[in-house]
Amino acid sequence: MAEAIQKKLKLEVEKYTQMQKDVSKSVSARQKLETQLAENNIVKEELDLLDAKNTVYKLIGPVLVKQDLDEAKATVTKRLEYINGEIQRYETLLKDLEKKSDQHRELLSGLQQEFQKAQGMAVGKV
């Protein structure tokens, strides 16, 4: 009986470890998005300082291409909306993963106690 519980415990620990890796990846991705958000907010602030007589260039590969100021502002605004949406998505994902992780931790705790009881019973029989 103890061996069966031990196998199940090992399997659940592996699942839990994978879940923690997923949490770590999601946190890392969210941090990258936060950095992009900050950078794009700075770009938006700089574009807001310009008026129609200023020239805006966009880097496409190794070439600077002239771009309309309103088009540049619209592009940055859309990018900010997208980044904010992705951050919200990762926030929801992280909350869900944390909830599942907590439930899994409780399951592991119960299995561990069960395994210890089974070991204690096996030692008492010998």
Buried (B, 14 or more C-beta within 10 A) or exposed (E): EBEEBBEBBEEBBEBBEEBEEBBEEBEEBBEEBEEBBEEBEEBBEEBEEEEEEEEBEEEEEEEEEEBEBEEBBEBBEEBBEEBEEBBEBBEEBBEEBEEBBEEBEEBBEEBBEBBEEBBEEEEEEE
